[in-house]
Amino acid sequence: MTNEWTVVEKYGANNDGQIVRYAIANNASVSKYAMLQLLDARTVSSGCLAAQHFRIANEEHIANQGITSIGCITQGRMRFKASLAVTVGDEISPGGMNTACSQAITGTLYTGVFSEDTLADAETGTARINQ
């Protein structure tokens, strides 16, 4: 698992994960359910490093196809792999490019993603997404 999450359940009016479209570079290559760095209110990037605001792609984005938007899940439950110990209820953030998430919330970072499990490093659990 490299920054990909798996869907447990999607919420929203149509049980579609309350998909919101964000701008993305035409040359970005993104796999479905990959973590994307939130650059500003309506723009994401295909790279996601530690302790950043992020979104989760609901679709694949193939580079250089002339498409400059991507749908992201904002409501639901997903499985992830912890990169540090995480306690149930912790707000979680990316742990870096090769790990799904970590307990790395500091200061004003608000991700809207909360762990539903207590996990040790490299364990898999579920998170509630409310972005």
N, C-alpha and C positions, 0 to 999 in steps of 0.2 A: 504494500500500500504506500503510494507516494503522493501525499496530499489529496487523495481521493476519499470521499466519504461514501457511505451507502445509505440509501433511503430505508427507513423503518416505516415512516408514515408521513404523508404530506397533509398539511392543514390548509385552510383558506376556504373561500366561498364554494369553490368547485373541487376541493380536495386536490388541488394542483400545486400546492406549495406557495400560493400567493406570489406567482412569478412576477418579477420586476425586471424590465430590460435596462441594461447599462451599456454605455459606449465602450468599445474595446478596439484596439489597433487591428487593422486589416491583416497584418503579418503575424498576429498571435496565434499560436496553436494551443488549444485547450481541450482536455478530455472531459467527458461528462462527470459531474460531481467533484471536479477539482476545486481547490481553494484559490480564490482570486483576490489580489490586494485591491482594496477600495481606495482609489486615488483622490476622488472628491465625491460630491453627492451623487453623481450620475456616471462615473467613469471607473472601470476596473482594469487591472493589468494581470497578465498571465503569471507573473512571479509573485509569490507570497512568502515573506520572511517573518521572523519572530516578532511577536507583540505588535501586530498591525491590525487595523480594521480589515475585515474580509467579507466576502460573499462566497457562495457555493454555486458553481455553474450547474444549470439544469439541462444543458445541452452541450454537444461537442461544437467547437469552433475550429474550422479548418483554415489555415493560413492562406492568404492571398487569393481569396475567393470574392473579394469585393464586399464582404459583409462586415459591418462595423458596429454591430450590437450583439449582445448575448443575454439570454434570460437567466436569472439567478433566483434560487429558492430563498424566501424570506420567512416562511412559516412551516414548521414541521419537526420531526424527530429523525435523527440520523445516527449511524454508528461511526465511530472514529477510533483512531489509535493514539493513545496518550504518549507524549514524549517526556513527561515528568509526572510525578505523582499528582493526582487530581482527586479532590474530595467532592462528594455529592453536593450540588448547589453552587459549586465554583463557576464563576464566569471564565470561559476559556478563550484562548487566542492561538494563532498559529505558533508552532514551535520551530519553524524553519522550512526550507524547501523539501526536505526528505522526511518530515514528521508531520502528522496530521494536526496535532494541537498540543498545547501545554498550559499549565496554570501560570500564565505570565502577565496577569493584569496588574497594571500600575497606573497611578495618577488618574487621568481623565479618559483613558481608553475604555470605551464601551463597545463590546462586540455583539451583545444580544444573543449570545450562545452560552447555555448553561449545562453543566454536566449532570446527568441523572444517576451517575454511578461514582463510587469511590474506586480509583484505579491506581495501580503502581505503574512505573515506567514500562512502556511497550504493551500494556494491556489494552483490550478493546472494550469500549462501552458505548452508551448512547448519550446524546445531547439534545436539548430542546432549543430550536432556533426560533427566535422572536425578534426579527430585525424589521 
